[in-house]
Amino acid sequence: MEGVVAHGTDATAFKECLALSWKNPYVLRLAFSAGIGGLLFGYDTGVISGALLYIRDDFKDVDRKTVLQESIVSMAVAGAIIGAAIGGWLNDKFGRRSAILIADFLFFVGAVIMASAMNSALLIVGRVFVGLGVGMASMTAPLYISEASPAKIRGALVSTNGFLITGGQFLSYLINLAFTKAPGTWRWMLGVAGLPALLQFILMLLLPESPRWLYRKGRQEEAKVILRKIYSPEQVEVEIQALKESVDKEIEENKASENINLFKLCQKKTVRRGLIAGVGLQIFQQFVGINTVMYYSPTIIQLAGIALNRTALLLSLVTAGLNAFGSIVSIYFIDRTGRKKLLVISLCGVVISLGFLSAVFHEATSTSAAVSMVETSHFAANFTCPAYHDAGSASSWDCTKCLKASPDCGFCTSPQNKLLPGACLISNDTIKDACHNQDRLWYTRGCPSRYGWLALLGLALYILFFSPGMGTVPWIVNSEIYPLRFRGVCGGIAATANWISNLIVAQSFLSLTHAIGTSWTFLIFGVISVVALFFVLICVPETKGLPIEEIEKILETRGLHMMFWKKRENEKRSGENDTKKEGEGDV
């Protein structure tokens, strides 16, 4: 909580978090119940990547229009932008718990609409409702957990929200695989999302409001009752006093005006610098390309040369599993290593991984299988893709040129040696079946390549580096870096920036890969990752184990601790004190 420096967090936080499940399960109950919001976030992010493969099969307008595919993915993000913006106001006006309940209701309604959608327009409406719920939950869940957690294990508990996000993504891929052969496929995939929303709604009805919000609203006795459930008897009075002093100070500073606006926020130096760090992290989290991987992972795998939908989903499960594993690593290291160091390590790995992916897709494109007039003539004359038939330089065509020539073109080749010349044909269900009936493979998204497994390796490396750092730390920093009075509004601004960035990336990825190629698209993300690395080094302070007041002092003096791998003096002193106390205890 605020006002108390967490001694020894770097060595004991993870162990204490595990011990807490035995000593005081109430805190974990609060954290995991609120963290289901992260599960909703993750499930929605992951499920659409698989569902999209089958939506394209059912709705032909979606299959032929890249922009419509991007819209089905990104309209949830557009809803999340509005949800995150409204969520900041709801959090400060009605409380963290109420905001989560509203988010669950909206998500449930959206899941029902999507599952019953009879056309792409209604499907997009359902995606908007789901997005509204996800946007609210994305900034409220870590805020609620942070305000109900002891400072010493705050990072580890907020990281559980990140774990549930990645767990939700992994779960979505499992459910996608489970329903690939069920009637309705994508309807089940999208409709199941309503169940965790309903579960969280019920759990949150049984839980209290955030103690910090209650204290700020003058409901001190209610806040004290909750704090006594969170802290041991010897700690609770110190925490109550620290919270009282912090809230009283902020009320005194802002009693002249209760109106919060962007101009006022920017006038306050600590808030302005906090916003630069917090909002910047959220923007870079998206622009280094994570949700291209999570929204389009099966599509990316198809671009690398995997033809079958089910195989692409199965391989995507690897990346989702690694994402969940990375969030577990984050829970362990976040209070040991520190936020800033994790970000730097994460971004260095992301830069390397994106460079590797760019090189792999460049080689895959350069060695694309040729189109053969002989192979094409094996099929009926009216099966030939018109763009290939009318081309003056048809002899120089390869699979990549065939697929890029027109959305109406597909590539059919032998499964024994996918790199042998194949046929460039019209892309429709009749010709697709004709290709399969000759025991051949049918490609419409990407071309067969000997480098497909290297693309999967690159995606795995990317996720392993991204997840423990850039995947969780931006949310944790944003739950810690702002003064209590401004935390809801600033958190809403940061979450809104995250979703706007998410929308830009989600709406442009497929168009970019079509316009400039997958290799150049990943290279652009790599360059942005280098810029993000310098941003972290210059603008982001270390918040590990610090009370809000200490973070404010760092922002006020611009002491951003460039030598982040060295311990600060107060950390050294606290560590020495802990060692001394342990020694005295042994005596």
N, C-alpha and C positions, 0 to 999 in steps of 0.2 A: 504493500500500500504506500501512499505518499508519505513523505516525511521521514522515512526510515531507510537508511542505507543497508542493503542486503549484504552482510558479511559472508565472505567465503562462497559466493555464488559460483565462481568458476570451478570449484572442486566438488561441490556437494548438491547442486541444484537437481540434477537428474535423479540421484539417489533419493533425495528428499521427496521428489515428486512421486517416485514409486512407493516410498514409505507412507506417503499421505493416503494412499488407497487403503492402508490398514489403520492408520491413526485417525484420519478424518475423511471418510468417504464423501461427506457432504460437499466439500470443495470440488471433488472430481465429478460429482453429480451435476453441479452447476456448470462446470466446464464442458462436459460431454453433451449435456442437454442443449446448451447454446451452440455447441459445435456441430450439431446436426445441420445447422444453417450452412456450414462448410460442406457437409455431405451433399446438400441440395445443389450448392454451387458446383461442386465437382461432378455430380451425376449429370447435370444439365450440360456441362462442358464436354463430357465424354460421350454421352449417349447420342448426340446429334451426329457425331462423326460416323458412327455405324449406321444409324437410321437413314442418313442421307443416301447411302448406297442403294437402299431399298425404296426410298421415296422416289428416286430417279426412275426406278423400274415401274412404279405405279402411276406417276404423273409425268407424262411425256414432255409437257412444257418445261418441267424442271430439268429433265434430262438434257434438253437441247439448249437451255439458256444458263450460262455460267453465272450471270448476274442474279438469276432467280435462286440458284443454289446458295450463293453468297448471302442473299437476303434472308433465306430460311435460317441460316446460321446466325447472321448478324442482327436480326430483328430482336432476338432475345437480349443481345447486347445493348441495343437501343433502348429497350425497356429497362434494362439494368441501370443505364445512365440516369433515367428519370427516377427509378427506385432509389438509387444511391443519393441523389440530390434531395428527394423528399425525405429519405431516411435520416439525414442529418437533422432536419427540422423536427421530425417525429421523435427522434431520440432525446432531444433537449426539451421538447414540449410534454410528451407523454411517457417518456421513459424507455429504457432499453428493452424490457420485457414486452411492452405493448407493441413496439416496432417489430419484434420477432414474430409475435402472434399475427400481425397484419401481413407480414411477408409470407408466412405459412399459408394463410388463406388464399392469397393471390396465386401462389405457386400451385396449390391444389386445383384451383379453377382452371389455370392454364393447362395443367396436365390432362384434365378431362376434355377440354376443347381440342387439344392436339390429337388425343387418342380417337376422337370421333370425327375429325376433319374429313370432309368429302372432296376438298379441293385445296390447292396450294394457298389461296387467299385466307381461308379459315385456319389453315395450319400456321400461317404467319401471325394471325391474331392470337392464337394460343401461345406462340413463342413470345409475343410481347408481354402477355400476362405473366408467364414464367419468368421473364427477364425482370419485371417489376419486383417480384418476390426475391429473386436472386440478388438484385442490386441492394435492396434493403438489408438482406441477411449478410451480404458480403462485408458491410462496414459495421453492422451491429453486433454480430457474433463475437469477433475478437475484442470489441470494446467492452461487452458485457463480461467476458472471461477475464480480461485485464483488470476490471474494476472489482472483481470478486476473488482475486488471487493475491496471496502474500507476495511481496516484492521479490523475495528470494527465489521463488519458483515461477514467477510471472511469465517469463519467456518460455519456459517448458510447457506451461499450461496453454498459453496462447498458441504455441506450436501444435497443440492437439487439434486446433481448428484447421491448421495447414494439413495435418495428417488426414483429417476427415475429408478435406477437399480432394486430396489425392486418392484416398480410399474410395470416395464417391466415384471418381473417374475410373478406378480399377473395377469397381462394382458394375459400372455402366457397360464396360466391355464384356464382362462375364454375362450380364443379362442380354446384351446384344447377341452374343454367341448362342445363348440358350434359346432365343426366339427366332433364329435364322430359318428354321424349318417349320415354324408355327404359322397357321393362317393369320394374316394381318401383320406379320413381322414387326414393322416399324411402329404400328399402333400400340402393340404391347410394350415395345422398348420405351416409348415416350410416356405411355399411361402409367407405368409402374412408378414413375417419379412422384406421383401423388401420395404414395404410402409413407415415405419418410417425412413429408411435410405434415401429414396428419398425425404421425407419431410425435413430432416435435411440438405441435400445437397442444397436444394433451399434456406432455411433460412440462411445458412452460407454464401452463395453467396452475401447476402444482408447485412452482418455484417462485421465489420472491423477486422484487425489483433490485437493481444494482444499489448497494449500500451508499456508494458515492453520490449517485443521482438523488437518492432519498435525502441525504444530508444536505445537499445543495438546495433542495426544495423545502427545507425546513422540517422535514419529517425525521428528526434526529433519533427519536426513540425506536422507530422501525429500523433505522440503519444500525443502531447499537445491537438490537436483537440479532440481526444477521451477522454482524461482525463477531459476536460472541460464539456463533456457530463455526466461523471460519478460523478464528485464532484461539490459542490456548489461553487460560485465565491469566497467566502472567504477562502475556503479550497484548491482550485486547485493550487494556486501558491506555497503553502507550499509543496504539494505533488510532483509537478514538480521538485522543488529544491531538495527534498529528493531523488527522483528517479535519478536525475542527479548526485548527490554526490555518491550514491550507485554504479551506473554504471561506473562512472569515476574511482572510487577506484578499482573496479574489472578489468577494462581495464588496469589500471596502474600495478596491481599485475601480470597480465598475458600477458603483451605486449611482453615479451621475447619469448614467444612461443604460437602459436594459436592451437597447437595440443593437444587434450585431449585424454589421455589414462588411463587405469586402474591403472597403476603404479603411474602416476602423481596424480590421484585422492586420492590414498591411502597415498601418501606422505603428503598431506594437512590434518592436524589433525582434523579440524572441519568437512571436507567432509568425512573423514574416519569414524568418530564417527557418523555422520549423516547417512551414508550408513548402519552402523551396526544397528542403530535403525530402519531406514526406511525399509531396506531389511528384517531384522528380523521380523518386524511386518507383512510384506506381506507374508512371508513364514509361519508364525504361523497362519495367517488368514485362510490359506488353510488346514494346518495339524491338526487344531482342528475339521475338518470334515464338514465345511459348504457346500461344493459343492457335498458331498455325499448325503446330504439332498436335495439340489436344483436339481441336475442332476437325482437322483434316488428316489425322494420322493414317487411317486406312487409305485415303486418297493419295497421300504422299507415297505410301508403300506401293500402290498401284502405279504411280508415276515412275517408281523404281523398277517396274517390270513384273509385278505380281498381278495376274489376271483375275483370279477368282475372288469374289466378295468375301466368302467365308475364310479363305486363307489370309486375306488382308486384315480381317478382323482378328484372327487368331494371332498374327504377328504383332498387331497393334497392342494386344494384351501384354506383350513384353514391355513395351514402353510405359504403359499404365502401371504395371507392377513395379517397375523401377522408380516411377514417380512417387508411389506410395512408400517405397523403401527409403527414398531420399528424404521424405518428410520425417520418417522415424529417426534418421541420422540427425536431422535438424533439431528434434526434441532433445537428443542427447548432447549436442554440441552448442546449442544456442546460448546457454548460460555458462558454459565452460570457455568456449573460444571467443565469444562476443559477436555482436551483430555485424560490425564493420569488416572484421577479418573474414567471416563467412561470405559476405558479399564479394569481397575482392577475389577470394579463391574461386567462388562460383562463376564470376564473370570471366576470369582467366580461362577456365575450362570451357565456358560457353563459346568464347572466341575461337578456341582451337577446334571445337566440335563443328561449328558452323563453317569454318574454313575447310574442314575435312568433307562435310556434306556438299559444299559447293564444288569441290574437286571431283567427288564421286559422280554427281549428276552431270558434270561437264564431260567426263569420260563416257558415261552411259549414253549421252546424246551423240557423242562423236563416233561411237561404235554401233549405232543403231542398225538393226537388220534391214537389208535392202528389200524393196518392192519388186517383185518379178511379174512380168507380163504373162509368163507361162503359168505361174501359180494362180494368178488372177483369172486366167482363162479357164481354169478347172471348174469355175462356177458359171452360172448362166450370165449371158452378156449384160442383161439388165441389172445384175448384182454389182457390177463395177462402179466404184465411186465416181460420180461425174467429174469431179475436180481432177482426178487422176486420168480419166479417159480423155479429157480435153487438154491436158497439159502437153506443151510442146517438148518438154524435156523429161518425159516420164521415165526414161531409162536411168536418170540420176536420182530418182525418188527413193527414200528410205521410209521406215515406219514413222519416224518423228515428223517428216514432211507430210506424210499421209494424214496423220491425226490433226496436224495444225492447219491443213489446207481447208478443212470444213468440219463443223460439228456433225455433219452427215457421213463422215468417213470412219471406218474401223479397220483393224489389221488382223488378219487371220493367218496363223502359222502353225507349224508342226510342234507338238509337245516334246518329241524326242530330241530335237535340236532347235531351240527357239531362235537361234541366231542365223538360221538359214533363211534365204529369201522367202517372203510370204506374199499374201494377196491384200490389195487395198480395195475394200468393198464398201457398199452403202451400209450405214449403221442403223439397223432396225431389228426387231425381235425375230422376224422371219429369217434374215440372213445370219443373225447370231446363232439361231438354232441350226441352220444349214452348216455353219462352221463347226459347231459342236458335234453334229451328226457324223462328220468326217474325222472325229476324234482329234480335232485341232483346238488350239487356244484362241480366244477372242479378246482383243485389246482395244479399248477406246480412251483410256486415261493416260496410259504410259506405254512404253515399248519394252519388249523383252531385252534383258541385259545380263551380262555376266557379273555386273557390279551390284545387283539387287541386294545381296546379303551385306555388302559394305554400307549401303544406305541405311539398312536396319541397325548396323553397328554404330553408325554416326548418330542416328536418332537416340540410341541407347546412351551413348556418351553424353549427348546434349542434355538428356533428362537427368542423368546421374549428377551432372555438375549444376544444373539449374535448380533442381528441387530443394536441396538443403539450404541454399542461399537466397537467390532471387525469387524462389518460389514462396518462401515463408517470411523472410526478414522484412520486406516492405510493409506487410500487414502489422508485424510486431512493432516496428519503429513508429508507425502511425498511431498505434494504440498507446504509445508512451511519450511521444515528443511534444504534445500540446498541453497547455494549462487546462485544468479541469473545466473551467467555464467555457472554453473554446473547443473542447475536445470533440463534442458531437458535431458541431458545424465544420470544423477543420477536417475531421474524419470523413464527413460527407463530401467535402470538396475533393479530398484525395481519392476517395472511392469513385467519385464522378469522373475525375481525370483518368483513372484506371480504365473505366468502362468506355469512355470516349476513345481512348487509345486502342482498346480492345476492338471497338467497332471499326475503326479505320483499318486495322490489320485484318480482321475477319472479312470485311467487305472487299478488300483489295487483293488478298493472297492468290486466289485462283486466277483472277484477271492478270496479275503480275506474272505468274508462272506461264500463262498463255502468251503474254506480250513479249517478255524478255527471257523466258526460260526459268526452270527451277534452279539451275546453278547460280545465275545472277541474282535471283531473289534471295537465296540463302547468303550470298556474299554481301548483299545490302544489310541484312540482319547482323552479319558479323561486324561490319563497319560501325553500326549503331552500338553494338556491344562494347567496342573499344571506347567510344564516347562515354558510355555508361560507366565504364571502369574509372575514367578520369573524374567523372561527376561524383562518384562515391568517395574517391580519395580526397576531393576538395570540399564537398558540401555536406557530407553526412557525418554527424557526430556518433560516437559510441555511447549507447544508452544502457549497456549491460549492468543490471543490478543497481541502477541509480534511481533515487527518488526524483519526482518531477521537478522539485526546486533545484536540484543539482544540474539537471538537464537544461533548465532555464538559464542557469549561470553560464554554462558552456556556450549556449547560443548567444547570450548577451555579450560575452567577451570575444566571441568568434574563436574560442579555443577548441578547434575541431580535432585536436589530437592526431596530427598527421602521422606521428610515430605510433600507429595504432597497435603494432605488435608488442609494444612495451607497456608494462603496467603503469597506471597513474599512481601518484604518491598515496592518495587515499585508499586505493586498492591494496597497495603494499602494506600500509599501516593496518588495515582491517585484517589482512591475511596474517600479519605478525601477531595481532591481538588474539585471533582465533587459535593460532598455534600455542600462544602463551596460556590461553584458557584451557586448552586441551591438556597441556602439560601440568597445569595446576590440578586439573581434575584427576589425572593419573596419580599425583601425589596424594 
